[in-house]
Amino acid sequence: MSESKAWSYVVLGGLLEVVWASGFKYDEIPPFVVLIALLASFDLVIRAAKVLPIGTAYAVFAGMGTVGTTIVEMIWSGGAIHPLRIVFILTLLACIIGLKLTSKGSDG
């Protein structure tokens, strides 16, 4: 598997993490979708880890899940979006991108 394909697995796995993590809270996401997203997300990150540095791959995967579920929570709850929360989300996103760009053998 190429490194770029492995990174696409990490990104897809991170997006699926948002689905299953959000599904724990919101009844609109059916339990079978949560289960499939959970299994698929970890399968993708495991496959990617065979090519990429595990620490970086998992940090990007988990960071995407954190950013994504925080954004879903802010949108779905309909609550006020605190400007400082946006700053921290953007900071985390910058760190995720930095990890990807500085990983050994990165094609970025």
N, CA, C and O atoms as a GROMACS GRO file, in nm:
protein
  432
    1MET      N    1   0.085  -0.118   0.000
    1MET     CA    2   0.000   0.000   0.000
    1MET      C    3   0.090   0.124   0.000
    1MET      O    4   0.192   0.128   0.068
    2SER      N    5   0.050   0.223  -0.077
    2SER     CA    6   0.127   0.348  -0.081
    2SER      C    7   0.099   0.432   0.043
    2SER      O    8  -0.002   0.414   0.112
    3GLU      N    9   0.190   0.522   0.070
    3GLU     CA   10   0.174   0.610   0.186
    3GLU      C   11   0.052   0.701   0.169
    3GLU      O   12  -0.020   0.726   0.266
    4SER      N   13   0.028   0.750   0.048
    4SER     CA   14  -0.088   0.838   0.028
    4SER      C   15  -0.219   0.762   0.049
    4SER      O   16  -0.316   0.817   0.101
    5LYS      N   17  -0.222   0.636   0.008
    5LYS     CA   18  -0.343   0.556   0.031
    5LYS      C   19  -0.361   0.532   0.181
    5LYS      O   20  -0.473   0.534   0.232
    6ALA      N   21  -0.251   0.508   0.252
    6ALA     CA   22  -0.259   0.489   0.397
    6ALA      C   23  -0.312   0.614   0.465
    6ALA      O   24  -0.393   0.605   0.558
    7TRP      N   25  -0.268   0.732   0.420
    7TRP     CA   26  -0.321   0.856   0.478
    7TRP      C   27  -0.470   0.873   0.447
    7TRP      O   28  -0.545   0.924   0.530
    8SER      N   29  -0.511   0.830   0.329
    8SER     CA   30  -0.654   0.840   0.298
    8SER      C   31  -0.734   0.747   0.390
    8SER      O   32  -0.848   0.778   0.426
    9TYR      N   33  -0.676   0.632   0.428
    9TYR     CA   34  -0.741   0.542   0.524
    9TYR      C   35  -0.754   0.609   0.660
    9TYR      O   36  -0.857   0.596   0.726
   10VAL      N   37  -0.650   0.681   0.702
   10VAL     CA   38  -0.654   0.750   0.830
   10VAL      C   39  -0.764   0.857   0.829
   10VAL      O   40  -0.840   0.870   0.925
   11VAL      N   41  -0.772   0.933   0.721
   11VAL     CA   42  -0.872   1.038   0.710
   11VAL      C   43  -1.013   0.979   0.710
   11VAL      O   44  -1.100   1.027   0.782
   12LEU      N   45  -1.035   0.875   0.630
   12LEU     CA   46  -1.166   0.811   0.627
   12LEU      C   47  -1.200   0.751   0.764
   12LEU      O   48  -1.314   0.760   0.810
   13GLY      N   49  -1.102   0.689   0.826
   13GLY     CA   50  -1.123   0.634   0.960
   13GLY      C   51  -1.159   0.742   1.061
   13GLY      O   52  -1.245   0.721   1.147
   14GLY      N   53  -1.094   0.858   1.051
   14GLY     CA   54  -1.126   0.970   1.140
   14GLY      C   55  -1.266   1.022   1.119
   14GLY      O   56  -1.334   1.058   1.215
   15LEU      N   57  -1.311   1.026   0.994
   15LEU     CA   58  -1.449   1.068   0.966
   15LEU      C   59  -1.550   0.968   1.022
   15LEU      O   60  -1.654   1.005   1.076
   16LEU      N   61  -1.517   0.840   1.008
   16LEU     CA   62  -1.606   0.737   1.063
   16LEU      C   63  -1.607   0.741   1.216
   16LEU      O   64  -1.707   0.706   1.279
   17GLU      N   65  -1.497   0.784   1.275
   17GLU     CA   66  -1.494   0.798   1.420
   17GLU      C   67  -1.594   0.903   1.466
   17GLU      O   68  -1.658   0.888   1.570
   18VAL      N   69  -1.607   1.009   1.389
   18VAL     CA   70  -1.705   1.113   1.422
   18VAL      C   71  -1.847   1.053   1.422
   18VAL      O   72  -1.929   1.085   1.508
   19VAL      N   73  -1.874   0.966   1.325
   19VAL     CA   74  -2.006   0.902   1.315
   19VAL      C   75  -2.034   0.817   1.438
   19VAL      O   76  -2.138   0.832   1.502
   20TRP      N   77  -1.940   0.725   1.472
   20TRP     CA   78  -1.971   0.636   1.583
   20TRP      C   79  -1.967   0.707   1.717
   20TRP      O   80  -2.047   0.675   1.805
   21ALA      N   81  -1.877   0.802   1.734
   21ALA     CA   82  -1.873   0.874   1.862
   21ALA      C   83  -1.999   0.958   1.881
   21ALA      O   84  -2.053   0.965   1.992
   22SER      N   85  -2.045   1.021   1.774
   22SER     CA   86  -2.169   1.099   1.782
   22SER      C   87  -2.289   1.009   1.804
   22SER      O   88  -2.386   1.047   1.870
   23GLY      N   89  -2.282   0.888   1.749
   23GLY     CA   90  -2.391   0.792   1.764
   23GLY      C   91  -2.413   0.747   1.907
   23GLY      O   92  -2.522   0.702   1.942
   24PHE      N   93  -2.310   0.759   1.992
   24PHE     CA   94  -2.327   0.725   2.133
   24PHE      C   95  -2.422   0.821   2.202
   24PHE      O   96  -2.487   0.786   2.300
   25LYS      N   97  -2.430   0.944   2.151
   25LYS     CA   98  -2.512   1.047   2.216
   25LYS      C   99  -2.646   1.070   2.147
   25LYS      O  100  -2.747   1.093   2.213
   26TYR      N  101  -2.646   1.064   2.015
   26TYR     CA  102  -2.765   1.103   1.940
   26TYR      C  103  -2.840   0.982   1.888
   26TYR      O  104  -2.785   0.898   1.816
   27ASP      N  105  -2.968   0.974   1.924
   27ASP     CA  106  -3.052   0.861   1.883
   27ASP      C  107  -3.081   0.860   1.733
   27ASP      O  108  -3.124   0.758   1.680
   28GLU      N  109  -3.057   0.971   1.665
   28GLU     CA  110  -3.082   0.977   1.521
   28GLU      C  111  -2.987   0.886   1.442
   28GLU      O  112  -3.015   0.851   1.327
   29ILE      N  113  -2.878   0.849   1.502
   29ILE     CA  114  -2.781   0.759   1.436
   29ILE      C  115  -2.811   0.618   1.485
   29ILE      O  116  -2.790   0.587   1.603
   30PRO      N  117  -2.859   0.532   1.397
   30PRO     CA  118  -2.899   0.396   1.439
   30PRO      C  119  -2.780   0.315   1.493
   30PRO      O  120  -2.667   0.331   1.447
   31PRO      N  121  -2.806   0.228   1.591
   31PRO     CA  122  -2.698   0.148   1.652
   31PRO      C  123  -2.617   0.065   1.552
   31PRO      O  124  -2.496   0.051   1.568
   32PHE      N  125  -2.682   0.011   1.448
   32PHE     CA  126  -2.605  -0.069   1.351
   32PHE      C  127  -2.508   0.019   1.272
   32PHE      O  128  -2.401  -0.028   1.233
   33VAL      N  129  -2.543   0.145   1.249
   33VAL     CA  130  -2.453   0.238   1.181
   33VAL      C  131  -2.334   0.269   1.272
   33VAL      O  132  -2.220   0.277   1.226
   34VAL      N  133  -2.361   0.286   1.402
   34VAL     CA  134  -2.255   0.311   1.499
   34VAL      C  135  -2.157   0.194   1.499
   34VAL      O  136  -2.036   0.214   1.494
   35LEU      N  137  -2.209   0.072   1.505
   35LEU     CA  138  -2.124  -0.047   1.510
   35LEU      C  139  -2.041  -0.062   1.383
   35LEU      O  140  -1.921  -0.088   1.390
   36ILE      N  141  -2.103  -0.044   1.268
   36ILE     CA  142  -2.030  -0.056   1.141
   36ILE      C  143  -1.922   0.053   1.131
   36ILE      O  144  -1.810   0.024   1.089
   37ALA      N  145  -1.956   0.176   1.168
   37ALA     CA  146  -1.859   0.286   1.164
   37ALA      C  147  -1.743   0.260   1.259
   37ALA      O  148  -1.628   0.287   1.226
   38LEU      N  149  -1.773   0.206   1.377
   38LEU     CA  150  -1.669   0.177   1.476
   38LEU      C  151  -1.572   0.072   1.423
   38LEU      O  152  -1.450   0.092   1.427
   39LEU      N  153  -1.625  -0.038   1.375
   39LEU     CA  154  -1.540  -0.145   1.324
   39LEU      C  155  -1.461  -0.101   1.201
   39LEU      O  156  -1.342  -0.131   1.190
   40ALA      N  157  -1.526  -0.030   1.110
   40ALA     CA  158  -1.459   0.014   0.988
   40ALA      C  159  -1.349   0.116   1.019
   40ALA      O  160  -1.242   0.113   0.958
   41SER      N  161  -1.375   0.207   1.113
   41SER     CA  162  -1.276   0.310   1.144
   41SER      C  163  -1.148   0.248   1.199
   41SER      O  164  -1.038   0.285   1.160
   42PHE      N  165  -1.163   0.153   1.291
   42PHE     CA  166  -1.044   0.090   1.347
   42PHE      C  167  -0.975  -0.001   1.247
   42PHE      O  168  -0.852  -0.012   1.248
   43ASP      N  169  -1.051  -0.066   1.161
   43ASP     CA  170  -0.990  -0.148   1.057
   43ASP      C  171  -0.904  -0.061   0.965
   43ASP      O  172  -0.793  -0.100   0.929
   44LEU      N  173  -0.955   0.055   0.928
   44LEU     CA  174  -0.880   0.145   0.839
   44LEU      C  175  -0.752   0.195   0.904
   44LEU      O  176  -0.648   0.199   0.840
   45VAL      N  177  -0.760   0.234   1.032
   45VAL     CA  178  -0.640   0.286   1.097
   45VAL      C  179  -0.538   0.175   1.122
   45VAL      O  180  -0.417   0.200   1.120
   46ILE      N  181  -0.584   0.053   1.146
   46ILE     CA  182  -0.492  -0.060   1.161
   46ILE      C  183  -0.419  -0.087   1.029
   46ILE      O  184  -0.298  -0.111   1.028
   47ARG      N  185  -0.493  -0.083   0.919
   47ARG     CA  186  -0.430  -0.103   0.787
   47ARG      C  187  -0.328   0.007   0.758
   47ARG      O  188  -0.219  -0.021   0.707
   48ALA      N  189  -0.364   0.130   0.790
   48ALA     CA  190  -0.274   0.243   0.765
   48ALA      C  191  -0.148   0.234   0.851
   48ALA      O  192  -0.040   0.274   0.807
   49ALA      N  193  -0.162   0.182   0.972
   49ALA     CA  194  -0.048   0.175   1.064
   49ALA      C  195   0.059   0.076   1.017
   49ALA      O  196   0.171   0.079   1.067
   50LYS      N  197   0.026  -0.008   0.923
   50LYS     CA  198   0.125  -0.100   0.869
   50LYS      C  199   0.225  -0.026   0.780
   50LYS      O  200   0.334  -0.076   0.752
   51VAL      N  201   0.186   0.095   0.734
   51VAL     CA  202   0.271   0.174   0.646
   51VAL      C  203   0.322   0.301   0.715
   51VAL      O  204   0.436   0.342   0.694
   52LEU      N  205   0.237   0.361   0.796
   52LEU     CA  206   0.269   0.490   0.859
   52LEU      C  207   0.320   0.470   1.002
   52LEU      O  208   0.296   0.366   1.062
   53PRO      N  209   0.390   0.569   1.056
   53PRO     CA  210   0.427   0.564   1.198
   53PRO      C  211   0.300   0.559   1.283
   53PRO      O  212   0.212   0.644   1.268
   54ILE      N  213   0.290   0.462   1.372
   54ILE     CA  214   0.168   0.440   1.447
   54ILE      C  215   0.130   0.560   1.534
   54ILE      O  216   0.012   0.595   1.542
   55GLY      N  217   0.227   0.622   1.598
   55GLY     CA  218   0.197   0.736   1.683
   55GLY      C  219   0.134   0.851   1.606
   55GLY      O  220   0.036   0.911   1.651
   56THR      N  221   0.190   0.880   1.491
   56THR     CA  222   0.138   0.988   1.407
   56THR      C  223   0.002   0.952   1.351
   56THR      O  224  -0.092   1.032   1.354
   57ALA      N  225  -0.010   0.830   1.298
   57ALA     CA  226  -0.138   0.788   1.238
   57ALA      C  227  -0.249   0.791   1.342
   57ALA      O  228  -0.359   0.840   1.314
   58TYR      N  229  -0.222   0.739   1.462
   58TYR     CA  230  -0.327   0.737   1.563
   58TYR      C  231  -0.358   0.877   1.614
   58TYR      O  232  -0.474   0.908   1.641
   59ALA      N  233  -0.256   0.962   1.627
   59ALA     CA  234  -0.281   1.100   1.672
   59ALA      C  235  -0.368   1.175   1.573
   59ALA      O  236  -0.459   1.249   1.613
   60VAL      N  237  -0.342   1.157   1.445
   60VAL     CA  238  -0.424   1.222   1.342
   60VAL      C  239  -0.566   1.167   1.345
   60VAL      O  240  -0.663   1.243   1.340
   61PHE      N  241  -0.579   1.035   1.354
   61PHE     CA  242  -0.709   0.968   1.361
   61PHE      C  243  -0.790   1.019   1.481
   61PHE      O  244  -0.905   1.060   1.466
   62ALA      N  245  -0.729   1.017   1.599
   62ALA     CA  246  -0.799   1.060   1.720
   62ALA      C  247  -0.827   1.210   1.719
   62ALA      O  248  -0.932   1.255   1.764
   63GLY      N  249  -0.732   1.287   1.667
   63GLY     CA  250  -0.753   1.432   1.659
   63GLY      C  251  -0.868   1.469   1.566
   63GLY      O  252  -0.947   1.558   1.596
   64MET      N  253  -0.876   1.398   1.452
   64MET     CA  254  -0.988   1.422   1.361
   64MET      C  255  -1.119   1.390   1.430
   64MET      O  256  -1.218   1.463   1.415
   65GLY      N  257  -1.121   1.280   1.504
   65GLY     CA  258  -1.243   1.243   1.577
   65GLY      C  259  -1.280   1.347   1.681
   65GLY      O  260  -1.398   1.380   1.698
   66THR      N  261  -1.180   1.399   1.750
   66THR     CA  262  -1.204   1.501   1.853
   66THR      C  263  -1.259   1.629   1.791
   66THR      O  264  -1.358   1.684   1.838
   67VAL      N  265  -1.192   1.676   1.687
   67VAL     CA  266  -1.238   1.798   1.620
   67VAL      C  267  -1.378   1.778   1.561
   67VAL      O  268  -1.466   1.862   1.578
   68GLY      N  269  -1.396   1.665   1.493
   68GLY     CA  270  -1.525   1.640   1.429
   68GLY      C  271  -1.640   1.628   1.527
   68GLY      O  272  -1.747   1.686   1.505
   69THR      N  273  -1.620   1.552   1.635
   69THR     CA  274  -1.730   1.536   1.731
   69THR      C  275  -1.758   1.666   1.806
   69THR      O  276  -1.872   1.692   1.844
   70THR      N  277  -1.656   1.746   1.827
   70THR     CA  278  -1.678   1.876   1.890
   70THR      C  279  -1.760   1.967   1.800
   70THR      O  280  -1.850   2.037   1.847
   71ILE      N  281  -1.730   1.965   1.672
   71ILE     CA  282  -1.807   2.046   1.576
   71ILE      C  283  -1.950   1.996   1.567
   71ILE      O  284  -2.044   2.076   1.567
   72VAL      N  285  -1.968   1.865   1.559
   72VAL     CA  286  -2.104   1.807   1.555
   72VAL      C  287  -2.181   1.848   1.680
   72VAL      O  288  -2.297   1.887   1.671
   73GLU      N  289  -2.116   1.840   1.795
   73GLU     CA  290  -2.180   1.877   1.921
   73GLU      C  291  -2.224   2.024   1.920
   73GLU      O  292  -2.334   2.057   1.963
   74MET      N  293  -2.135   2.111   1.870
   74MET     CA  294  -2.169   2.254   1.867
   74MET      C  295  -2.286   2.280   1.773
   74MET      O  296  -2.372   2.362   1.804
   75ILE      N  297  -2.289   2.212   1.660
   75ILE     CA  298  -2.395   2.234   1.562
   75ILE      C  299  -2.525   2.170   1.609
   75ILE      O  300  -2.631   2.234   1.608
   76TRP      N  301  -2.517   2.042   1.651
   76TRP     CA  302  -2.637   1.965   1.684
   76TRP      C  303  -2.706   2.016   1.810
   76TRP      O  304  -2.828   2.014   1.818
   77SER      N  305  -2.627   2.062   1.907
   77SER     CA  306  -2.687   2.107   2.033
   77SER      C  307  -2.755   2.243   2.017
   77SER      O  308  -2.840   2.281   2.098
   78GLY      N  309  -2.718   2.315   1.912
   78GLY     CA  310  -2.780   2.445   1.888
   78GLY      C  311  -2.738   2.550   1.989
   78GLY      O  312  -2.795   2.659   1.993
   79GLY      N  313  -2.638   2.520   2.069
   79GLY     CA  314  -2.590   2.614   2.169
   79GLY      C  315  -2.501   2.720   2.109
   79GLY      O  316  -2.469   2.718   1.990
   80ALA      N  317  -2.462   2.812   2.193
   80ALA     CA  318  -2.373   2.919   2.150
   80ALA      C  319  -2.234   2.862   2.121
   80ALA      O  320  -2.186   2.774   2.191
   81ILE      N  321  -2.173   2.915   2.019
   81ILE     CA  322  -2.038   2.874   1.983
   81ILE      C  323  -1.943   2.976   2.043
   81ILE      O  324  -1.937   3.091   1.999
   82HIS      N  325  -1.868   2.933   2.144
   82HIS     CA  326  -1.776   3.021   2.213
   82HIS      C  327  -1.651   3.044   2.127
   82HIS      O  328  -1.591   2.947   2.080
   83PRO      N  329  -1.611   3.169   2.107
   83PRO     CA  330  -1.495   3.198   2.023
   83PRO      C  331  -1.366   3.127   2.069
   83PRO      O  332  -1.286   3.086   1.987
   84LEU      N  333  -1.348   3.114   2.199
   84LEU     CA  334  -1.228   3.048   2.250
   84LEU      C  335  -1.228   2.900   2.212
   84LEU      O  336  -1.123   2.842   2.188
   85ARG      N  337  -1.345   2.840   2.208
   85ARG     CA  338  -1.356   2.700   2.166
   85ARG      C  339  -1.311   2.684   2.020
   85ARG      O  340  -1.244   2.586   1.986
   86ILE      N  341  -1.347   2.779   1.936
   86ILE     CA  342  -1.304   2.778   1.796
   86ILE      C  343  -1.152   2.788   1.789
   86ILE      O  344  -1.089   2.719   1.709
   87VAL      N  345  -1.093   2.874   1.870
   87VAL     CA  346  -0.947   2.889   1.872
   87VAL      C  347  -0.880   2.757   1.907
   87VAL      O  348  -0.782   2.718   1.843
   88PHE      N  349  -0.932   2.686   2.007
   88PHE     CA  350  -0.873   2.559   2.047
   88PHE      C  351  -0.892   2.451   1.942
   88PHE      O  352  -0.803   2.369   1.921
   89ILE      N  353  -1.006   2.450   1.875
   89ILE     CA  354  -1.028   2.354   1.767
   89ILE      C  355  -0.929   2.380   1.653
   89ILE      O  356  -0.871   2.286   1.599
   90LEU      N  357  -0.911   2.505   1.617
   90LEU     CA  358  -0.817   2.540   1.510
   90LEU      C  359  -0.673   2.506   1.550
   90LEU      O  360  -0.593   2.464   1.466
   91THR      N  361  -0.640   2.526   1.677
   91THR     CA  362  -0.507   2.490   1.726
   91THR      C  363  -0.484   2.340   1.716
   91THR      O  364  -0.378   2.296   1.671
   92LEU      N  365  -0.584   2.262   1.757
   92LEU     CA  366  -0.573   2.117   1.747
   92LEU      C  367  -0.561   2.074   1.601
   92LEU      O  368  -0.482   1.985   1.568
   93LEU      N  369  -0.639   2.136   1.515
   93LEU     CA  370  -0.633   2.105   1.372
   93LEU      C  371  -0.494   2.138   1.315
   93LEU      O  372  -0.441   2.061   1.235
   94ALA      N  373  -0.436   2.249   1.356
   94ALA     CA  374  -0.301   2.285   1.311
   94ALA      C  375  -0.199   2.182   1.358
   94ALA      O  376  -0.106   2.148   1.284
   95CYS      N  377  -0.214   2.133   1.480
   95CYS     CA  378  -0.123   2.030   1.532
   95CYS      C  379  -0.138   1.899   1.455
   95CYS      O  380  -0.038   1.832   1.428
   96ILE      N  381  -0.259   1.862   1.420
   96ILE     CA  382  -0.283   1.740   1.341
   96ILE      C  383  -0.214   1.752   1.206
   96ILE      O  384  -0.146   1.659   1.162
   97ILE      N  385  -0.231   1.865   1.140
   97ILE     CA  386  -0.169   1.887   1.009
   97ILE      C  387  -0.017   1.887   1.023
   97ILE      O  388   0.054   1.831   0.939
   98GLY      N  389   0.033   1.949   1.130
   98GLY     CA  390   0.177   1.951   1.153
   98GLY      C  391   0.234   1.812   1.174
   98GLY      O  392   0.342   1.781   1.124
   99LEU      N  393   0.162   1.727   1.248
   99LEU     CA  394   0.207   1.589   1.267
   99LEU      C  395   0.214   1.515   1.135
   99LEU      O  396   0.310   1.442   1.108
  100LYS      N  397   0.114   1.535   1.053
  100LYS     CA  398   0.111   1.466   0.923
  100LYS      C  399   0.227   1.513   0.836
  100LYS      O  400   0.294   1.432   0.773
  101LEU      N  401   0.250   1.642   0.833
  101LEU     CA  402   0.354   1.698   0.747
  101LEU      C  403   0.495   1.664   0.793
  101LEU      O  404   0.587   1.658   0.712
  102THR      N  405   0.513   1.642   0.922
  102THR     CA  406   0.647   1.615   0.973
  102THR      C  407   0.673   1.468   1.002
  102THR      O  408   0.778   1.432   1.055
  103SER      N  409   0.577   1.382   0.967
  103SER     CA  410   0.599   1.238   0.991
  103SER      C  411   0.708   1.188   0.898
  103SER      O  412   0.722   1.235   0.785
  104LYS      N  413   0.784   1.093   0.946
  104LYS     CA  414   0.894   1.038   0.869
  104LYS      C  415   0.843   0.979   0.738
  104LYS      O  416   0.750   0.898   0.738
  105GLY      N  417   0.903   1.020   0.629
  105GLY     CA  418   0.864   0.966   0.498
  105GLY      C  419   0.734   1.025   0.446
  105GLY      O  420   0.675   0.971   0.352
  106SER      N  421   0.688   1.136   0.505
  106SER     CA  422   0.562   1.196   0.462
  106SER      C  423   0.572   1.241   0.317
  106SER      O  424   0.674   1.295   0.274
  107ASP      N  425   0.464   1.220   0.244
  107ASP     CA  426   0.461   1.265   0.106
  107ASP      C  427   0.399   1.403   0.096
  107ASP      O  428   0.380   1.454  -0.015
  108GLY      N  429   0.366   1.466   0.211
  108GLY     CA  430   0.297   1.593   0.215
  108GLY      C  431   0.388   1.704   0.190
  108GLY      O  432   0.346   1.820   0.191
   0.00000   0.00000   0.00000
